Amino acid sequence: MSLYSVIVGLVVVCISSFSHAASYKVTNSKSSGNGSLRWAIEQANNNPGADIVEVPGSFDSSNPIVPVTGGGSSRYTFENPILVTDDITIKGLGSSRPVIDDHQH
């Protein structure tokens, strides 16, 4: 087996491992539903292999993503935790840092 064959084989393996990766973009700061952080992570969990969840910089300290819901009072309670069960990278986009605020839970 030539060195060329080994290199080509490695390139094919590397490219094929990236072919299953998908990106899911957070489009709102709600606790659930299409475009929420929970939705994006659930989509990534359901897609085998490493995936990326993209969080725009517009979700900053003045507009944080809140992955919990109010329980009828001023206290926030977890509806159900967001579980990460697969390889996921959460990537902040833009010049400002995205904020995910669980109200100290």
ZATOR-809420 format. One record per residue: residue in one letter; chain; x, y, z of N, C-alpha, C, CB in turn. Coordinates in steps of 0.1 Angstrom, whole numbers, always signed. Atoms other than C-alpha are relative to their C-alpha. Glycine has a CB too. Layout:
# residues N
code:A unit:A neast:X nnorth:Y nup:Z caeast:X canorth:Y caup:Z ceast:X cnorth:Y cup:Z cbeast:X cbnorth:Y cbup:Z;
...
END
This chain:
# residues 105
code:M unit:A neast:+9 nnorth:-12 nup:+0 caeast:+0 canorth:+0 caup:+0 ceast:+9 cnorth:+12 cup:+0 cbeast:-10 cbnorth:+0 cbup:+12;
code:S unit:A neast:-9 nnorth:-12 nup:+1 caeast:+15 canorth:+33 caup:-10 ceast:-5 cnorth:+11 cup:+10 cbeast:-1 cbnorth:+6 cbup:-14;
code:L unit:A neast:+3 nnorth:-11 nup:-9 caeast:+17 canorth:+64 caup:+11 ceast:-12 cnorth:+8 cup:-5 cbeast:+13 cbnorth:+9 cbup:+2;
code:Y unit:A neast:+11 nnorth:-7 nup:+6 caeast:-6 canorth:+81 caup:-13 ceast:-14 cnorth:-6 cup:+3 cbeast:+2 cbnorth:+1 cbup:-16;
code:S unit:A neast:+12 nnorth:+7 nup:-3 caeast:-33 canorth:+55 caup:-8 ceast:-4 cnorth:+2 cup:+15 cbeast:+1 cbnorth:-15 cbup:-2;
code:V unit:A neast:+2 nnorth:-2 nup:-14 caeast:-30 canorth:+59 caup:+30 ceast:-6 cnorth:+14 cup:+2 cbeast:+12 cbnorth:-2 cbup:+9;
code:I unit:A neast:+4 nnorth:-14 nup:-2 caeast:-33 canorth:+97 caup:+28 ceast:-14 cnorth:+2 cup:-6 cbeast:+10 cbnorth:+10 cbup:-7;
code:V unit:A neast:+13 nnorth:-1 nup:+6 caeast:-63 canorth:+95 caup:+4 ceast:-11 cnorth:-6 cup:+9 cbeast:-1 cbnorth:-6 cbup:-14;
code:G unit:A neast:+9 nnorth:+7 nup:-9 caeast:-80 canorth:+70 caup:+28 ceast:-3 cnorth:+8 cup:+12 cbeast:+6 cbnorth:-13 cbup:+4;
code:L unit:A neast:+2 nnorth:-9 nup:-12 caeast:-75 canorth:+93 caup:+58 ceast:-8 cnorth:+12 cup:-3 cbeast:+14 cbnorth:+4 cbup:+6;
code:V unit:A neast:+8 nnorth:-12 nup:+4 caeast:-89 canorth:+123 caup:+39 ceast:-15 cnorth:-4 cup:-1 cbeast:+6 cbnorth:+6 cbup:-13;
code:V unit:A neast:+14 nnorth:+5 nup:+2 caeast:-120 canorth:+103 caup:+29 ceast:-7 cnorth:-3 cup:+14 cbeast:+0 cbnorth:-13 cbup:-8;
code:V unit:A neast:+5 nnorth:+3 nup:-13 caeast:-125 canorth:+91 caup:+65 ceast:-3 cnorth:+13 cup:+8 cbeast:+10 cbnorth:-8 cbup:+9;
code:C unit:A neast:+2 nnorth:-13 nup:-7 caeast:-121 canorth:+127 caup:+79 ceast:-12 cnorth:+7 cup:-6 cbeast:+12 cbnorth:+9 cbup:-1;
code:I unit:A neast:+11 nnorth:-7 nup:+7 caeast:-145 canorth:+142 caup:+53 ceast:-13 cnorth:-7 cup:+3 cbeast:+2 cbnorth:+0 cbup:-15;
code:S unit:A neast:+12 nnorth:+7 nup:-3 caeast:-171 canorth:+115 caup:+59 ceast:-5 cnorth:+2 cup:+14 cbeast:+1 cbnorth:-15 cbup:-3;
code:S unit:A neast:+4 nnorth:-2 nup:-13 caeast:-171 canorth:+121 caup:+96 ceast:-6 cnorth:+13 cup:+2 cbeast:+12 cbnorth:-1 cbup:+10;
code:F unit:A neast:+6 nnorth:-13 nup:-1 caeast:-180 canorth:+157 caup:+90 ceast:-13 cnorth:+1 cup:-8 cbeast:+10 cbnorth:+11 cbup:-5;
code:S unit:A neast:+12 nnorth:-1 nup:+9 caeast:-207 canorth:+149 caup:+65 ceast:-13 cnorth:-2 cup:+8 cbeast:+1 cbnorth:-11 cbup:-11;
code:H unit:A neast:+12 nnorth:+2 nup:-8 caeast:-232 canorth:+139 caup:+93 ceast:-2 cnorth:+12 cup:+9 cbeast:+2 cbnorth:-13 cbup:+8;
code:A unit:A neast:+2 nnorth:-11 nup:-9 caeast:-226 canorth:+171 caup:+113 ceast:-11 cnorth:+10 cup:-6 cbeast:+13 cbnorth:+7 cbup:+2;
code:A unit:A neast:+11 nnorth:-10 nup:+4 caeast:-255 canorth:+196 caup:+112 ceast:+1 cnorth:+12 cup:+9 cbeast:-14 cbnorth:-6 cbup:+0;
code:S unit:A neast:+1 nnorth:-12 nup:-8 caeast:-260 canorth:+231 caup:+125 ceast:-14 cnorth:+3 cup:+2 cbeast:+8 cbnorth:+12 cbup:-7;
code:Y unit:A neast:+14 nnorth:-4 nup:-3 caeast:-291 canorth:+242 caup:+143 ceast:+1 cnorth:+14 cup:+7 cbeast:-7 cbnorth:-10 cbup:+10;
code:K unit:A neast:-1 nnorth:-14 nup:-5 caeast:-297 canorth:+279 caup:+149 ceast:-11 cnorth:+4 cup:+10 cbeast:+0 cbnorth:+10 cbup:-12;
code:V unit:A neast:+10 nnorth:-5 nup:-9 caeast:-314 canorth:+293 caup:+179 ceast:-5 cnorth:+14 cup:-5 cbeast:+6 cbnorth:+2 cbup:+15;
code:T unit:A neast:+6 nnorth:-12 nup:+6 caeast:-339 canorth:+320 caup:+167 ceast:-9 cnorth:+7 cup:+10 cbeast:-8 cbnorth:-4 cbup:-12;
code:N unit:A neast:+8 nnorth:-7 nup:-10 caeast:-358 canorth:+329 caup:+199 ceast:+5 cnorth:-4 cup:+14 cbeast:-15 cbnorth:-3 cbup:-2;
code:S unit:A neast:-4 nnorth:+2 nup:-14 caeast:-353 canorth:+331 caup:+236 ceast:-10 cnorth:-8 cup:+9 cbeast:+4 cbnorth:+13 cbup:+7;
code:K unit:A neast:+10 nnorth:+7 nup:-8 caeast:-383 canorth:+310 caup:+246 ceast:+6 cnorth:-13 cup:+6 cbeast:-12 cbnorth:-4 cbup:-10;
code:S unit:A neast:-4 nnorth:+12 nup:-7 caeast:-380 canorth:+279 caup:+268 ceast:-2 cnorth:-12 cup:-9 cbeast:-8 cbnorth:-2 cbup:+13;
code:S unit:A neast:+2 nnorth:+12 nup:+9 caeast:-393 canorth:+255 caup:+241 ceast:-7 cnorth:+5 cup:-13 cbeast:-10 cbnorth:-10 cbup:+7;
code:G unit:A neast:+6 nnorth:-3 nup:+13 caeast:-407 canorth:+253 caup:+206 ceast:+11 cnorth:+2 cup:-11 cbeast:-9 cbnorth:+12 cbup:+1;
code:N unit:A neast:-10 nnorth:-2 nup:+12 caeast:-391 canorth:+257 caup:+171 ceast:+8 cnorth:+12 cup:+2 cbeast:-8 cbnorth:+1 cbup:-13;
code:G unit:A neast:-9 nnorth:-11 nup:-1 caeast:-361 canorth:+279 caup:+172 ceast:+6 cnorth:+2 cup:+14 cbeast:-6 cbnorth:+12 cbup:-5;
code:S unit:A neast:-5 nnorth:-2 nup:-14 caeast:-355 canorth:+276 caup:+210 ceast:+13 cnorth:-7 cup:+2 cbeast:-11 cbnorth:-4 cbup:+10;
code:L unit:A neast:-12 nnorth:+7 nup:-3 caeast:-323 canorth:+265 caup:+226 ceast:-4 cnorth:-15 cup:+3 cbeast:+6 cbnorth:+6 cbup:+13;
code:R unit:A neast:+4 nnorth:+14 nup:-2 caeast:-342 canorth:+233 caup:+238 ceast:-2 cnorth:-7 cup:-13 cbeast:-13 cbnorth:+0 cbup:+9;
code:W unit:A neast:+3 nnorth:+6 nup:+13 caeast:-354 canorth:+226 caup:+203 ceast:+13 cnorth:-3 cup:-8 cbeast:-9 cbnorth:+9 cbup:-9;
code:A unit:A neast:-12 nnorth:+2 nup:+7 caeast:-319 canorth:+231 caup:+188 ceast:+8 cnorth:-12 cup:+6 cbeast:+8 cbnorth:+13 cbup:+0;
code:I unit:A neast:-7 nnorth:+10 nup:-6 caeast:-303 canorth:+208 caup:+213 ceast:-7 cnorth:-14 cup:-2 cbeast:+2 cbnorth:+2 cbup:+16;
code:E unit:A neast:+7 nnorth:+13 nup:+3 caeast:-330 canorth:+181 caup:+209 ceast:+2 cnorth:-4 cup:-15 cbeast:-15 cbnorth:+2 cbup:+2;
code:Q unit:A neast:-3 nnorth:+3 nup:+14 caeast:-325 canorth:+183 caup:+171 ceast:+14 cnorth:-6 cup:-1 cbeast:-1 cbnorth:+12 cbup:-9;
code:A unit:A neast:-14 nnorth:+4 nup:+0 caeast:-287 canorth:+179 caup:+176 ceast:+1 cnorth:-14 cup:+6 cbeast:+9 cbnorth:+10 cbup:+7;
code:N unit:A neast:+0 nnorth:+13 nup:-6 caeast:-293 canorth:+150 caup:+200 ceast:-5 cnorth:-11 cup:-9 cbeast:-8 cbnorth:+0 cbup:+13;
code:N unit:A neast:+6 nnorth:+10 nup:+9 caeast:-314 canorth:+132 caup:+174 ceast:+8 cnorth:-3 cup:-12 cbeast:-14 cbnorth:+4 cbup:-3;
code:N unit:A neast:-9 nnorth:+2 nup:+12 caeast:-287 canorth:+135 caup:+147 ceast:+13 cnorth:-6 cup:+5 cbeast:+2 cbnorth:+14 cbup:-8;
code:P unit:A neast:-12 nnorth:+6 nup:-4 caeast:-259 canorth:+110 caup:+152 ceast:+12 cnorth:+8 cup:-3 cbeast:+1 cbnorth:-14 cbup:-6;
code:G unit:A neast:-13 nnorth:-7 nup:+2 caeast:-224 canorth:+124 caup:+156 ceast:+0 cnorth:+14 cup:+5 cbeast:+3 cbnorth:+0 cbup:-15;
code:A unit:A neast:-2 nnorth:-13 nup:-6 caeast:-211 canorth:+158 caup:+165 ceast:-9 cnorth:+10 cup:-8 cbeast:+14 cbnorth:+4 cbup:-1;
code:D unit:A neast:+8 nnorth:-10 nup:+7 caeast:-234 canorth:+188 caup:+157 ceast:+3 cnorth:+13 cup:+7 cbeast:-15 cbnorth:-3 cbup:+1;
code:I unit:A neast:-3 nnorth:-14 nup:-5 caeast:-233 canorth:+226 caup:+163 ceast:-14 cnorth:+6 cup:+2 cbeast:+8 cbnorth:+8 cbup:-11;
code:V unit:A neast:+11 nnorth:-9 nup:-3 caeast:-259 canorth:+247 caup:+180 ceast:+5 cnorth:+14 cup:+0 cbeast:-7 cbnorth:-4 cbup:+14;
code:E unit:A neast:-5 nnorth:-14 nup:+2 caeast:-255 canorth:+283 caup:+169 ceast:-9 cnorth:+10 cup:+7 cbeast:+1 cbnorth:+4 cbup:-15;
code:V unit:A neast:+8 nnorth:-10 nup:-8 caeast:-266 canorth:+311 caup:+193 ceast:+4 cnorth:+14 cup:-5 cbeast:+2 cbnorth:-2 cbup:+15;
code:P unit:A neast:-3 nnorth:-14 nup:+5 caeast:-267 canorth:+346 caup:+177 ceast:+4 cnorth:+9 cup:+12 cbeast:-11 cbnorth:+6 cbup:-8;
code:G unit:A neast:-5 nnorth:-9 nup:-10 caeast:-250 canorth:+374 caup:+196 ceast:-11 cnorth:+9 cup:+5 cbeast:+11 cbnorth:+8 cbup:-5;
code:S unit:A neast:+11 nnorth:-9 nup:-4 caeast:-284 canorth:+392 caup:+198 ceast:-6 cnorth:-4 cup:+13 cbeast:-11 cbnorth:+0 cbup:-11;
code:F unit:A neast:+5 nnorth:+4 nup:-13 caeast:-292 canorth:+371 caup:+228 ceast:+11 cnorth:+3 cup:+11 cbeast:-3 cbnorth:-16 cbup:+0;
code:D unit:A neast:-10 nnorth:-5 nup:-9 caeast:-271 canorth:+392 caup:+252 ceast:-7 cnorth:+2 cup:+14 cbeast:+7 cbnorth:+13 cbup:-5;
code:S unit:A neast:+5 nnorth:-1 nup:-14 caeast:-276 canorth:+403 caup:+288 ceast:-14 cnorth:+8 cup:+0 cbeast:+10 cbnorth:+8 cbup:+9;
code:S unit:A neast:+13 nnorth:-7 nup:+1 caeast:-305 canorth:+426 caup:+277 ceast:-11 cnorth:-9 cup:-6 cbeast:+1 cbnorth:+13 cbup:-8;
code:N unit:A neast:+10 nnorth:+9 nup:+6 caeast:-322 canorth:+397 caup:+258 ceast:+5 cnorth:-14 cup:+2 cbeast:-2 cbnorth:+4 cbup:-15;
code:P unit:A neast:-6 nnorth:+13 nup:-2 caeast:-310 canorth:+364 caup:+274 ceast:-9 cnorth:-11 cup:-4 cbeast:+4 cbnorth:-1 cbup:+15;
code:I unit:A neast:+8 nnorth:+12 nup:+2 caeast:-321 canorth:+329 caup:+265 ceast:-3 cnorth:-5 cup:+14 cbeast:+8 cbnorth:-10 cbup:-9;
code:V unit:A neast:+4 nnorth:+5 nup:-13 caeast:-341 canorth:+316 caup:+295 ceast:-6 cnorth:-14 cup:-2 cbeast:-11 cbnorth:+10 cbup:+7;
code:P unit:A neast:+4 nnorth:+14 nup:+2 caeast:-343 canorth:+278 caup:+294 ceast:-10 cnorth:-5 cup:+11 cbeast:+11 cbnorth:-9 cbup:-2;
code:V unit:A neast:+10 nnorth:+4 nup:-10 caeast:-368 canorth:+277 caup:+323 ceast:-13 cnorth:+8 cup:-1 cbeast:+6 cbnorth:+2 cbup:+14;
code:T unit:A neast:+13 nnorth:-7 nup:+1 caeast:-404 canorth:+288 caup:+327 ceast:-4 cnorth:+4 cup:+14 cbeast:-11 cbnorth:-8 cbup:-7;
code:G unit:A neast:+5 nnorth:-4 nup:-13 caeast:-422 canorth:+306 caup:+355 ceast:-11 cnorth:-10 cup:+5 cbeast:-6 cbnorth:+14 cbup:-1;
code:G unit:A neast:+10 nnorth:+9 nup:-5 caeast:-443 canorth:+285 caup:+378 ceast:-12 cnorth:+7 cup:+6 cbeast:+7 cbnorth:-9 cbup:+11;
code:G unit:A neast:+11 nnorth:-7 nup:-5 caeast:-470 canorth:+310 caup:+383 ceast:+3 cnorth:+10 cup:+11 cbeast:-10 cbnorth:-10 cbup:+6;
code:S unit:A neast:-4 nnorth:-10 nup:-10 caeast:-450 canorth:+331 caup:+407 ceast:+13 cnorth:+7 cup:-6 cbeast:+4 cbnorth:-7 cbup:+14;
code:S unit:A neast:-12 nnorth:-6 nup:+5 caeast:-419 canorth:+352 caup:+405 ceast:+12 cnorth:-9 cup:-1 cbeast:+3 cbnorth:+12 cbup:+9;
code:R unit:A neast:-11 nnorth:+9 nup:+1 caeast:-397 canorth:+322 caup:+410 ceast:-1 cnorth:-8 cup:-13 cbeast:-1 cbnorth:-10 cbup:+13;
code:Y unit:A neast:-1 nnorth:+8 nup:+12 caeast:-385 canorth:+304 caup:+380 ceast:+2 cnorth:-15 cup:+4 cbeast:+11 cbnorth:+5 cbup:-10;
code:T unit:A neast:-2 nnorth:+14 nup:-2 caeast:-387 canorth:+266 caup:+379 ceast:+3 cnorth:-7 cup:-13 cbeast:-12 cbnorth:-6 cbup:+7;
code:F unit:A neast:-3 nnorth:+8 nup:+11 caeast:-374 canorth:+240 caup:+356 ceast:-12 cnorth:-7 cup:-5 cbeast:+12 cbnorth:-10 cbup:+2;
code:E unit:A neast:+11 nnorth:+8 nup:+6 caeast:-401 canorth:+227 caup:+333 ceast:+5 cnorth:-15 cup:-2 cbeast:-4 cbnorth:+6 cbup:-15;
code:N unit:A neast:-8 nnorth:+12 nup:+0 caeast:-377 canorth:+198 caup:+325 ceast:+13 cnorth:+4 cup:-5 cbeast:-7 cbnorth:-11 cbup:-9;
code:P unit:A neast:-13 nnorth:-4 nup:+4 caeast:-340 canorth:+200 caup:+321 ceast:+3 cnorth:-2 cup:-15 cbeast:+11 cbnorth:-7 cbup:+9;
code:I unit:A neast:-5 nnorth:+2 nup:+14 caeast:-323 canorth:+204 caup:+287 ceast:+11 cnorth:-10 cup:+1 cbeast:+4 cbnorth:+13 cbup:-7;
code:L unit:A neast:-10 nnorth:+10 nup:-1 caeast:-304 canorth:+172 caup:+283 ceast:+9 cnorth:-1 cup:-13 cbeast:-6 cbnorth:-14 cbup:+2;
code:V unit:A neast:-9 nnorth:+2 nup:+12 caeast:-273 canorth:+169 caup:+260 ceast:+4 cnorth:-15 cup:+1 cbeast:+12 cbnorth:+10 cbup:+1;
code:T unit:A neast:-3 nnorth:+15 nup:+0 caeast:-270 canorth:+132 caup:+250 ceast:+9 cnorth:-4 cup:-12 cbeast:-13 cbnorth:-7 cbup:-1;
code:D unit:A neast:-8 nnorth:+2 nup:+11 caeast:-247 canorth:+136 caup:+220 ceast:+11 cnorth:+10 cup:+0 cbeast:-8 cbnorth:-1 cbup:-14;
code:D unit:A neast:-11 nnorth:-10 nup:+1 caeast:-216 canorth:+155 caup:+209 ceast:-6 cnorth:+13 cup:-6 cbeast:+12 cbnorth:-5 cbup:-9;
code:I unit:A neast:+6 nnorth:-12 nup:+4 caeast:-228 canorth:+191 caup:+207 ceast:+10 cnorth:+12 cup:+3 cbeast:-14 cbnorth:+3 cbup:+6;
code:T unit:A neast:-8 nnorth:-13 nup:-2 caeast:-208 canorth:+224 caup:+203 ceast:-10 cnorth:+11 cup:+0 cbeast:+11 cbnorth:+2 cbup:-11;
code:I unit:A neast:+8 nnorth:-12 nup:-1 caeast:-227 canorth:+255 caup:+214 ceast:+9 cnorth:+12 cup:-4 cbeast:-7 cbnorth:+2 cbup:+14;
code:K unit:A neast:-8 nnorth:-10 nup:+6 caeast:-213 canorth:+283 caup:+193 ceast:-7 cnorth:+13 cup:+0 cbeast:+4 cbnorth:-4 cbup:-15;
code:G unit:A neast:+5 nnorth:-14 nup:+0 caeast:-218 canorth:+320 caup:+200 ceast:+3 cnorth:+7 cup:-13 cbeast:+5 cbnorth:+7 cbup:+12;
code:L unit:A neast:-3 nnorth:-7 nup:+12 caeast:-221 canorth:+341 caup:+169 ceast:-1 cnorth:+15 cup:+2 cbeast:-11 cbnorth:-4 cbup:-11;
code:G unit:A neast:+0 nnorth:-15 nup:-1 caeast:-215 canorth:+378 caup:+164 ceast:+11 cnorth:+5 cup:+9 cbeast:-13 cbnorth:+4 cbup:+5;
code:S unit:A neast:-10 nnorth:-7 nup:-7 caeast:-194 canorth:+403 caup:+182 ceast:-2 cnorth:+0 cup:+15 cbeast:+2 cbnorth:+14 cbup:-5;
code:S unit:A neast:+3 nnorth:+0 nup:-15 caeast:-212 canorth:+401 caup:+216 ceast:-2 cnorth:-14 cup:+4 cbeast:-12 cbnorth:+9 cbup:+3;
code:R unit:A neast:+2 nnorth:+14 nup:-6 caeast:-214 canorth:+371 caup:+239 ceast:-14 cnorth:-3 cup:+2 cbeast:+9 cbnorth:-1 cbup:+13;
code:P unit:A neast:+14 nnorth:+4 nup:-3 caeast:-247 canorth:+353 caup:+239 ceast:-1 cnorth:-4 cup:+15 cbeast:-4 cbnorth:-12 cbup:-9;
code:V unit:A neast:+2 nnorth:+2 nup:-14 caeast:-262 canorth:+349 caup:+274 ceast:-11 cnorth:-11 cup:+1 cbeast:-4 cbnorth:+13 cbup:+8;
code:I unit:A neast:+10 nnorth:+10 nup:-4 caeast:-281 canorth:+318 caup:+286 ceast:-1 cnorth:+1 cup:+15 cbeast:+4 cbnorth:-15 cbup:-5;
code:D unit:A neast:+2 nnorth:-3 nup:-14 caeast:-296 canorth:+326 caup:+320 ceast:-10 cnorth:-10 cup:+6 cbeast:-4 cbnorth:+15 cbup:+2;
code:D unit:A neast:+9 nnorth:+10 nup:-7 caeast:-311 canorth:+298 caup:+342 ceast:-4 cnorth:+6 cup:+13 cbeast:+7 cbnorth:-13 cbup:+1;
code:H unit:A neast:+4 nnorth:-7 nup:-12 caeast:-318 canorth:+323 caup:+370 ceast:+6 cnorth:-8 cup:+12 cbeast:-15 cbnorth:+0 cbup:+1;
code:Q unit:A neast:-8 nnorth:+7 nup:-11 caeast:-291 canorth:+305 caup:+392 ceast:-6 cnorth:-13 cup:+4 cbeast:-1 cbnorth:+9 cbup:+12;
code:H unit:A neast:+5 nnorth:+13 nup:-3 caeast:-307 canorth:+271 caup:+390 ceast:+11 cnorth:-10 cup:-4 cbeast:-13 cbnorth:-4 cbup:-7;
END
